[in-house]
Amino acid sequence: MTDQLLILGTGDSMGVPRVYCECEICDEARTGGSNRRLRSAVRLTSAAGYLWIDCGPDWAEQMEAAEQREMEQALLTHAHFDHMAGLPEWADACRWTGRKGNLYAPEDVLDTVRERYPWLERNLDYHAIGDEWVFGEWRITKHKMCHGKNGFSYAYRLEKPDFVWAYCPDSINLQQEEKAFLSGLDLLILGTSYYHEAADFHTRSVYDMTEAAELLAEIRPGRTLYTHMSHGVDIRADYPLPAQTAMAEKGMTIELRR
């Protein structure tokens, strides 16, 4: 069986539509259109089972869409609301099924989860990952990435002999060491909140697509999918994107092989 990646959500921290907004994109999303975006998350399927990366506030809806009744394991990129707010629902599901879930993250991320949700360890087992972790045949390494005004997040690089990909939903202004971590990839999932964001660069936390194009020209992944998109992005638009680059869509499945 070829390992697969399922795109569960492609939205930024607030998702699309914004409850307060009546822009064209939000109105289209409100009617069930193609711009309806749940918070960003993916699911890796391999011989070792399912591994979710991130567990945000849309977790239950994403589980229903994936026709998945139980979740055994998840890996967090960082402890921001849009990436971990589904943990209480997951833990409650584990309570009712009587099967503990397994939450993997760097120790500092788990510490923040404990502060926010001190009761979850009754139903979730926490596992601090070091510099390297193995999930089935995948060798997974982590690296702190600049998240602009929001501090940092982790990106994950997943490698097998026949495929290398990385998940980096929240980053901006990456320096050489961070860029090196994202080099030599067959596939990059990269967060880009707008096509072009007008706000001052130093007040921001995620690349826009024009800046991401410059990054891709340096690190040269084989294929790139943009995620973490706000209501400033219209999935129907024909933006000028680099070759082998596209906007991810909910429900998209990618076979992880060359």
Buried (B, 14 or more C-beta within 10 A) or exposed (E): EEBBBBBBBBBBBBBBBBEEBEBEBBEBBBEEBEBBBBBBBBBBBBEBEBBBBBBBBBBEBBBEBBEBEEBBBBBBBBBBEBBBBBBBBBBEBBEEEEEBBBBBBBEEBBEBBBEEBEEBBEBBEBBBBEEEBEBBBBBBBBBBBBBBEBEBBBBBBBBBEEBBBBBBBBBBBBEEEBEEBBBBBBBBBBBBBBBEBEEEEEEBBBBBBBBBBEBBEEBBBBBBBBBBBBBBBBBEEEBEBBEEBBBBBBEBEBEBEE
